[in-house]
Amino acid sequence: MKEPNRWQFLKSVVLISGLLQTSALVANPNSEVYQFDIAAGSMTGALSEFSEVSKVDINYPANTVSEVKSRGLKGSYTTEQALQQLLKGSDLSYRITGDNIVTIERSQLAEGKDPTMMPPVQVIGQAVFDATNTGDADYGQPKIGTATKTDTPIFETPISVQVIPKAVLQDQKTTRLKDALENVSGVRAQTTLGLGNGFIVRGFRTGRVFRNGLSASGLSIGAATEFDTANLESVEVLKGPAAILFGRIDPGGLINLVTKKPRDESFYSLEQRFGSYEFYRTEWDATGAVAEDRSVSYRFTGSYQDNNSFRDFNLNDRMLIHPSLTWKPSDATSITVDVEGLYQEHRSDRGLFAIGDRPAPVPTSRSYIEPNDPLDKTSKVNLGFDLSHSFNDQWKLRNRFLATFNDSEDISIKPANAFTVASFLDPTTTNRIYQRNIFAQTVDAETYTSNLDLEGSFEFLGARHKTLSGLDFTRSTGTYWTRGNFIRPISGLGIDIYNPVYGIDPAYFESALATPFPAGINYSYFRDEWYGLYMQDQITLGDSVHILGGGRYDWAKTGRGRGASITSAEAVLPTTRDEGFSPRFGLLYQPWNWLGIYGNWTTSFGANNGVTDSGKSIDPEIGEQFEAGFKTEIFDRRLTATAAYYHLVKQNILTRDQNSADPNAVAPIGEARSQGIEIDISGRITSGLNIIGSYAYTDARITKDNRGLQGHDMNNVPEHSGSLWVKYDVNDNNVLNGWSFGLGLVAAGQRLGDDENTFVLPGYARLDAFTAYSYKLGNKRLIAQFNIRNLLDKAYYESTDPFQNAPPRVGIYPGAPLTAIGSIRLEF
């Protein structure tokens, strides 16, 4: 096992990061803070008022800001922060070069500098972070890099894209990715062993999660990779097939995590949380410039969490550390290097089970594992690199690299005969005795992925073009080792489901884990290699027509070998080679500047890393989607909404072969179709009112199948689902200023628990709430907050196992009852 060595490595990273933080504190700059009170209106007037207050002369071409609107500015800011807030949401940007020189320009100029640009002027002082500034606390989402790998605003992208900003993560006190994604339409969590990050997007499950545009999940074997939210800037969801830019991805959509990057202004925060089920969590964030010229900056984020669970005998002990360093040798070049380490100890949750067509009538807190079940372990290390270089205002090159190392080991008491879906209840005891056995699995996986993108902007025949061409490469290898006869019940391990008595002899573990199973093939070796070339062109005609077109060609090699050892498994590794082309086309028309009507057609190509029971490889998965909808930006572009209709088909879907005694055998369902309507809304309505909400109508069915499941609903997909979270900051009442209040609702209709449609998970509605008080201490800010999740203490079920570690009927995962979290956060 490699965990101890990597844990030592993570400790070393903490020490190095501490030294970086110390050096940055020494170099902490200071600057004067100004009080602004600029009303919303024209950008020309706003910049004029800014100049009067800050005593800085602002210069720009006469036609640059003549028709641009400003949202206004109120509060205490440094000069740079004030510029950021004034220009936020517009197509204007500023640059500070040399000895604190600032210029204002359009951020998407197709050509070089405007010859009418007046000479730049010097800005007096340096920018520092003012913790009393809450300007980045709204729920707006003007741009996203995932959809096009460019800085195109969401509003001009003919694709359905949603962003969960860090303000939402902070207000909801989200620590796990599955809870964050409840804010997005058509996205459902589907975990395994009570952890991991599997999701259903537009009806189709994906086990891959991307990190800063590169795959961070590796091979989907054993227990899935864990993620923590402490180092996240935002979570992006790209709906529909995304193969053109990202290669192997399920057609439902792509989930991308954007991590926090170093900033050249100083900011520090420390937060302590405490709550139900002995929950304790510490989060920290520190960033700033290391060098006086601000060419080198650092960031060190992380968290430590220790908690029990509402589920008996379950617990979690997790640490995340994430240091990063950015070097800007010039205005044109930026290099960022980061290391992310996560180590977790926990007990796997085997969930509950179905009796008849409903979940068993037992308390959702009840668990059928044991209090002396050995702790399970998972560790992850990400090594990231991001280089960008601008040759000029039109052309930019970017290279990214990510190495991911995932290790996990879990030993759990599980229902007997689980993989064959035979009865796990002893019929001789009136179906009261839950028959169990012991199973262990160990995973060691490595993934290396990289891409090289060239982005350019130019005008041709009166149209503005933004082109992207690139190549990427992914290579994953992994070993998988199983022990314990997971088919045969172990005598003496039976337990009464209605009156359980715990406490088994530890000798059961020793005996079970001494048995390699399946005998002779309990070691597996996986290899997955992927190469892709892609091109994309974004064409703008006038100011109202946006055309997106492109394509990608992939070459893939996948294989899995099995044997009595890792060496023998690798020696018999078969290789399946696939290749294919994936096009994408989209069009968005703006009849008015606040409304965009769009449509797109796209396909996806995926290689199946699996074989049938007979050893035959399976054809690649193919996805195709048609989508149409509209987008709108209202309230001075502070609020964004998207409504979409889509029709999505996926062929050659892998599923567990239930006719095989081999738990690793797979078979293709054949074809499935998902169609529906999705609505998402996010942003700021007034200076104090923020909202994020979603609704999805999803009709997901199996249309072709080799086992007679045509017409069945796809598992864990409700026909109707939605969410709403509203936050109000009091800033116009002398008595209540500083207070914030929030209320949230998450709802889902009933869902079929498996593809066979043998049982139903009932619908539910969960109510959440929070209140917070922010107190200013000079340029510091202290926030006390109290959150309640499941305010009405409703019993509900989130999902079933995707047949990764158990059949759905014996892997039903309930949601948590009323849970309270208190927190204190200091920002300075």
N, C-alpha and C positions, 0 to 999 in steps of 0.2 A: 504493500500500500504506500502511496506517495503523500498522504495527507500530512504526516509529521514534518517532512522536509518543507513542504509548501507553507505550512503554518509558521515554521521558522523564518521562511522568506517573507511572509506577511509582517512578522514582527520587525524584521529589518527595514521593511518599507515604512513602518510607523516611525522608527527612529530617524530615518533619512528625512521623512516629511516634517518631523518636528524641527530638525535643523533648518529646513527651508523656511518654515514658518517663523523661526527666530530671526533669521536674516531678513525676512520681509518686514518684521515688526521694526527692526532698526531703521529700514529704509522708508518707513511710512511717511508719505508727504502730507502737508497741510495746505489748506486753501480757504479763501474767504467765501462765506455763504451769504447769498442775497435773498431778500424777501420779494417775491413776485406776486402780482395780482393782475393777470392779463386776461381779459374777457375773450370768449370765443368769437371768431370773426375771420377777417382776412389775414393771411400769413404775413403780408406786407406790414400791416399795422402791428401784429404781434411781435415781429422782429424789431420793429422800431421801438416799441415799449421795452423790449428786452435790452436793447442797446442803451436806452436812457438809464435803466436801473443798474446794469452791470458796467457801464462806462466803456463798453466794447463797441467798436464800429463794425457793423455787419455789412458785407459787400457780396453782391450777386448780380448776374445778368438781369436786365430789366424784365425779360419775359420768363424768367425762371419761376417766380412765385406769384405772378399777377393773378392767376385764377385758382390758387391753392388756398384751402381753408385751414384755419387753426382751431384746435379744440380748447385753446386757452391754457393758462398756467397759474396755479395758485399754491403758494407754500414756499418753504425755504429750500434753495438749491444752490449748488455751485454753478459756474458758467456752463460747464460741459453737461451737467445733468439737466439744466434748463433747456439747452439746445436739444438734448435727446427727447425730452417730453414735448417740446414745441413741434418737432418734426415727426413725432411718432404717428404712424398711420398714414403718412403722406408718401409721395415718391421723391422726397428730398432727403439728402444726407449731408453730413459735414465731415470734414477731414482736418485733423491736427497734424501738421508736419513741421519738422525742424524745431525751432525754438518757439514752441507753442503758437503755431500759425494755424488759423482756421479759415476754411473756405466752405461755402454752401453751394451745392449743385444737385442736379437731378440724379437719382441713384441708378437710373437705367438708361443713361445716355448711350446712344449707339455709336457716337463718334467721340473724339478727344475733347479737349477743353474748348469752351466757347470763346472765340476771339474777343467778345464783348465783356469778358469777365474783368471786373475791376481788380486792382492789386489787393492781395490779402493783407490783413492787419494782424498785429500781435495781440494775443489774449493774455491779460495779466493774471498770473497765478496758475496753480495746478488744480485739477479736479480731485476731490476726495468724496467718499461715500457719506451721505447723510442718512442715518438710519431712520430719521423721522420722515423721510420721503417715501411715500407709499405709491408712487406713480406706476410701479410695475406690479401692483397688486390686483389689477383688473383681469377679467377673463377673456380679453381680446386675443385674436390669433390672425394677424394680417398676413404672415408669410410662413411657408413650410418648405423644407428642402427635399422631403421624401418623394413627392409626386413627380417632380421633374429633375431633381438633383441640381436645380438652380434656385435663385432667390425670387422666383416668380410669386406674386401675391396669390393667396388661395382664391381670391375673387376672380382672377383671370385664368384659372386653371380649369379645363373642362373635365374634371374628375372630382369625385366625392372624396374630400379629405377632411379629417377632424383632428384637432389638437387639444390635449389636456394640459394647460399651462401649470407651472409650479404653484401659482396662487391657489388653484383648485386643490392640488395635492396637499398644500399646507392647511387650507381651511377645513378640509375633510379629514385631516390627520391620517392620510393614507400611507401605509407601510408596505403593502403588497400590490403588485401590478394588477392582479385580478380585481381588486376593489377600485382602482383608478379607472379601469376600462368599463365600469358600470355606467360611466357618463356618456358613452358613445353608442349610437343606435346600431342594432344588429350584431353586437359583440357579446358573447356569453363565455364565461369561464368554464373550463372543463378540466379539472385537475385530476391527478392520479396519486394515490396514497395520501390524499389530503394536502398535497403540496405541488410544486411545479407550476409551469406557466403554459398550459395548453389552453387554446381558445377556439371558439367557434365564431367565425366571421361570415356573415351572410349565408349561414347554414352549413359551412364546411369547416372542419377542424384543421387548425394549423398548430404544429408543435414548435415552430421556429419563431424566434424573436430576434429582431435586428438591433444593433447598438451603433449609433452614429452612422447608419447606412450600411453596416456590414453584419453578416450573420454571427450571432453570439450564442446559439443554442447547440451547435454541433449535431451529433447523431441523436435521434430520438430513441434511446434505448434505456431500459431501467427506469429510474425516477428522473423526472425532468429537471432541468436547471432552475435554480432559484434566482430571483432578483429582489433587490431592495430599492426603495424609492429615495433614500437619503441623498444620493448623488445625481438625481434627475432634474434637469431643467424643464423638460416637458415629455409627453408621450404622444407620438403621432400615429394616426391610423389612416392608411391609404386603402380605400375600398376597391374591391374587384382585383382582377389579375394584375400583378406588378412585375411579371417576368421580364419585361423589356429592359428594365434597368437593374433588376436584382437577381435574375436567374431563378434558381429553384425556390419557388414559393407557391403555396396553395392559392387557388383562384379566388377564394373569398376575400382576401386582403392581406395587408402587411402591417405589422406592428413594429414601430421603430422607437427606441429609447434614445433621447438626446441627453447626454450627460452634461453636468455643469463644467464650464471651461474657465480657465484663469482669466481674471480681469485685472487691468492695470490701475484700478482704484481700490483702496483698501476697504474691506468689509469682513466682519467677523460675527458669528452667531453661535450661540450655545443654547440648547433646548433640552429640558428634562420632561419626560412624560411618565405618567403612572396611571393605573386603572384596574379594571376588573380582571379577575383570574391572575392576580399577582403579576400584572403587566408592568414592566419597567423598561424604559427606552431612553437613551441619550443620543442626541444628534449634534454634530458640529459642522461648521463651514467656515473656512478662513481663506481669504484671497487677497492679493495685492501685488504691487510691483516689487521686484527684487533689486533691480538696477535703478539708479537715479534717473536715467534717461527713459525708463519705463519700457525698455526693449525686452526685458525678461520679467515675466510674471508667473505666479504660482497659484495653485488652489489645493486645499486639503479638506476633503469632506469625508464623512463617515458616520457610522452609528453602531451602537451596541444595544441589543434587545434580549431580554430574558422574560419569559412568560409561561404560565400554564395555559390550559384551554378549558372551554366548557365541555369538551369531550374528555371522558375519564382517561387518565393515565397519559394524556398527550401533553407535550411541552415543546418549547422552542428556545434555543440559546444560540444567538446569531451575532456575528460581528462583520461589519463592512468597513473597509478603508479604501480611500481613493485619492491618492496624490497625483497631481498633474503639473506640467511645466510648459509654458509657451515662450518661444523666442522669436522676436521680430527683428531680424538683422537689418531690414529696410522696410519702407512703406509697402513694398510690393510682395514681400515674402513673410510667411508665418509658418512656424513649425511647433506642433504640440505633441508631447509625449505623455502618456498616462499609464498608470498601473492600478488595476482594481482587483481587490482580493475579498472574497467572501467565504467565511467558514461557518457551518451550522451543525449543531447537534439537536436531534429531535427524535420523536417516535413516530413511525409511519402510522397513518390513520387508515384502517381498513374499511371504515364507513359502516353503514347499516345495510339492510337487505330488504328485498321485496317478498311479501307473502301474498299470493294471488296477484291482483292487478294494482296494488298500492304498496307504499313503504310499510314495513312491519309496524304494528301498533306498540312500539316501545319508546321510551324517552329519547329525545335526540342527543342527550348527553351520554347515553350508554355506549360503551365500547366493549368489544369482545377480544381485545388484545389483553396483555397482562401487565401488572405493575412492575414485574421484574424482567420485562422484555428489554433486551440490551438496547442502548441508545444507537440510533442510526446517525450517519455522518455524511455530509456533503461539503465539498470545497470547490471553489472556482477562482481562477486567476485570469484576468484579461490584461494583455499588453497591447496598447494602442499607439498608433503613430498617424499623424495627419499633417501633410505638407501642402501648402497652397502658394502659388507664385503667379503674379499678374505681370505679363509681358508689357501690357499697356492697358488703356481703359477698355479695350475691346476683347482681349484674349487672356485667358487664365488657365493654368494647369493645376490639377489637384491629384495627390496620391495619398491613399489611405491604406493602413494595414492593421490587422487585428489577429492576435494569437490568443486562443481560448483553451484553457485546460480545465476539464471537469472531472472530478472524482466523486464517487458516492458508494456507500455500503449500507445496506439495510437488511436487518434480520427481523422478521415479523411473523406473528401467529396469524394464520389466514384460514378462511373457510376451505374445507377439504373438497376435492373434486371441482374446484372453482373453474378451472380452465375448460372443462368439458361441460359445464353448466348442468351437471347431474345434481340431484338433490343433496344439499349440504345439511339438511335436517334429518335426523334419524326417525324414519317412519314408525319404528317400534316403540317410540316414546311420545306418540301423539304429536309429532313434529315440534317437540319442545327442545330437543338437544341439538345444539349447534356443533357439528363435527368439525374439528380443526386439525391442522398440521402446521409445520414450521418450514419456512422458506427463507433463503438468503440470496441476495444478488449483489455483485460487485461490478462497478463500471469504471473504466479509465479511458477517457476520450480526449483527443486533441484536435483542434480545428485551426487552420491557417487560412485567412482570406484577405484579399487585397484587390484594389481597383486603381485604375489610372484614367482620369477624365480630362478632356480638353474642351473648354467652353469658350465660345466666341460670339460676338455681336457685330452685326453689320447691316447696311441697307442695300437692297437690290430691287430695282424696278418699282420703287416707291413703297416697298414693304420692309418692315423691320424684322430681322431674323435674330434669333438666339439659338445657336446650335450647340449640341453636345455629342461628342463621340468618345467612346471609351472601351476598355476591356477589363475583365475581372477574372479572378481565379479563386477557387475554394478547394481545400483538401482537408478531409476529416478521416481520422482513423480512430478505432476504439476497440477495446476488449470487454467482453461480458462473460461473467463467471457465475454459475448458479449451483446451489446446494440445497438438499432437502427434498424429499419426495412430496411434491405439492399436489399429487393426485390422490394418494392413499391416506385416509384418516389415521391419525395416531391414537392408538388405544389409550384411554385415560385423559385425553385432551378435550373431550366433549364438555359443553357447558350449557346450562339451562338458560334459554333466551329471556325468560320472564323473571327468573330468580337466580342470577349468575353468582357463582362462588369462585373467587379468584385465588391464585397462589399455586403454581405448578412447580414440580421438581425441576431445578436447573439441569438435571441430567437429560431431560427431554431435548434441550437445546443441543447438548454435546452429541447425543446419539443422532439426531436429525441432520445436523450439519456435517456429520462425518460421511453422509451419503451423497455422492455426486449424482445429479439427476438433471436431465436424462443421461443415463449411463453411457459413457463413451463419447458424448457430444455436449457436455455441459460447459465447454468453452467455445466462445464465438469471437471471430475477428472480423471487423467491419472496415471497409475502405470506400470512400466517396470522393471522386475528383470531378471538378466542374470548371469548364472554360467557357467564356462568353465574350462576344463582340457586339456592340450596340451603337446605334446612331439615332439622334432625335433632333427635330427642328421645330421651334416655336415661332410662328409667323404672326405678326400683328399688322393688320390692314387698317389704316386710320387709327382711331382710338377705340373702336367698338367691336372689331372682329379679331378673335384669337384662335389660331389654328395650331393643333399639336399633331405631329406625325412622327413615326419612327418604327424601328424594328430591331430585332436581336436574333443572333444565331448562337446556339449552344451545342457544346460537345460534353457528354457526361459518361463517366465510368463508375459503376457501382458494383459492390459484391459483398458477400458474407460467407465466410468459411466456418465450419464447425468440427470440433474434435475433442479428444480427451485432454488436450493441453492447448495453450495459446500457440505454441510452435506448430503443432499438428493442424490447428484450425487455419493458421495463416498459410500453411503449405498447400491446402486444398481450396484456397480462396478462388471461387469462380468470378469472372468479370463480365458484366453486362454493359454493352456500349450503346448509347443512344445519342441522337442529335436531332435538332429541330429548329424551326424558325418561328418567332413570335412577333407579330405586328401590333401596332396600336395607332389609333386615329381618334382625334377629338376636335370638337368645334364649340366655341363659346361666342355668343353674340350679346352685346350690351345695347339694348334700345335706349336705355337711360343709364346714367353713371351709377345708379344704385341697384340695378337689376342686370343679371346675366343669365341667359338661357343657353343650356349646353347639352351636348350628347357625345357619347364615345362608343367605340367598338374596340375590343382588345382580346387577345388570346394569351394563354400561358402554356408552358411546357415543363413537365416535371419527370424526373427519373424515379422509379420505384426501387427502393433499396430493400427488396424482399424476394422470396421465391415461394412457389406453391409447395404443397406437401410432397409432391413428386419430384421436387427439385427444379421445376421449370421456372425460368424467369418471367416476369410480368411486363407487359408493354408499358410505355411511359404514360403518365397521366396527362390529359389534355383538358384545358379549360377554355371557355369562350363566353364573353359577356357583351350584352347590349345595355346601354344605360342612357337615360335622359332625365333632365331635371332643370332646376333653376337655383340661382344663388342671389342673395340680396345683402346689401350693407346699408344699414339705417342708423339713425341717431348720430349723424356726423361720422359715419363709418366705424362707430364703436361697437356695433352689434352685427354679427355675421350669422346668416341662416342659410341652410342648404336643404332642399327637398329633392329626392331622387327616386326614380323608378328603374329597376334593373331586372334583367333576365339572364341567369347564369347557369351554364351546364358544365358538368365535370364528368369525364369518362375514365374508366379503369381505376376506380377508387379501391384502395386496399382496405381489407377488413380481416379480422381473425377468422380462420377456417374452423368453424365449429364442428365439422365432421372429422377433424383430425385430433388424435390424442397429443400431438405435438403442440405445445402452447405458442410456439414461434411460427407455426405454419400460417400463411396468409392466402387470401383469395380475393380477386377483384369483384366488387359488387356489380360492376358493369357501368351504370350511368345514373347520375342523380341530377336533379334540377332544382334550383332555388330562384324564386322571384318575389319581388315585394316592393314596398314603399318605405323609405327612410327619411326622417326629418331630424336635423340637428340645429341647435341654436346656441350661441355662446357670445358673451361680451358684456359690455357695460351700458346700461340704459341711461342712468344719471350718474352724477358724481359719487353717489353712495350705493347705487343698486347694481349688482352684478348677477348674471344668470348663466347657467349652462343646463341644457335639457336635450332630450332625445325621445324619438318614438320610432318603432319599427313594426311593420306588418310583414311577416315572413312566411311564405308558402314553400317549404322545402320537402321534396319527395324523391323517393327512389323510383326511377323510371324504367330501368333495365336491370335484371338481376339473374344470377344463375342458381338461386335458391328459392325462387318464387316470392320475392318480397316486393315485386312491382306494386306501386301505389301506396306503399307504406310511408308514413312520415319519417323523416330523418330524426335521429335521436337528439334530445336535449334542445330542440329548437321550438320556442313558443311561437304561436301565431301572432300574438300581440305582446309587446314589451316596451318599456320606456323608463325614463328617469327625469327628474327635475330637481335642481339645486339652486336656491335663491339666497343671496347674501346681501345684507344691507349694512353699510357703514354709516353711523351717525356722525355727520360733520356740520350740521346746521342748527344744533341745539346746545346752548352753553352748558346745560346740566348733563346731557348724555354724550357729549363729544368724546370720542375715543372708544365708544362701545360699538360692537358689531354683533349681528344676529344672523343666523342662517337656519334654513329648513330644507330638508331633502326628502324625495320620494323615489323609491326604486320598485318597479312592479313588473311581473311577468305572468303570462297565462299558463295554463297547464301544458306540460310537455310529455311526449312519449319517452320513456327511459331507455329504450333500446331500439335498434333497427327492426327487430321482430315485432315491436309494438305490443309487448306482452304486459307492460305495466305503465302507470301514469304517475308523474310527479305533479301534485296539485299546484295551482297558481298561488301567487302571494303578492302582497304589497308591504314594503318595509318603510317605516318613517324614521328619518334621522334628523338631528338638530345640533346646533352649537351656539355658544355665545362667547365673546372674547372682549377683553378690555386692553387697550393699548395706551401706555403711559410714556410720555416723552421725558427723557432725562438729558437735557441739552441736545447734543447730536446723537444720543443713544435712544433706544426704544426698548421697553419692557412690555411683553404681551403675555397676559394670563388668559387661558382658554379652557373651555369645558365642552366636550363633545359627547353626545349620546347616540349610539347606533342601535337601531331596532327599538325605538322609543316605546312602542306598544307591546314589546316582548312577544312577537308572533313566532310560532314554530313554522319553519319552511325548509325546503330542500333546494340546494343550489344546482347540483348536477349529479351525473353518474360517471363512473370510471369509463374511459373510452376503449375499454378492453386492452389496455396497456399492461395493467398489473392485476386485473380482475374483470370478470364479465360485469356488465352494468347492473344485473340483478343483485349482485352481492357487493356492489361498490357504490352505494348511495351516500352522498355527502351532504349533511344538513348544514344550514346556515346558523350563525351564532345568535343566541337570545340577546336580550338587552345588555349592552356593553357600554361602560362609561370610561372616558379617557380625560384626564386633566393634564395640563401642560403649562410650563413657564418657559418663555423664550426671551433671551437678551440679544439684541442686535446693536453693534457698535462699529 
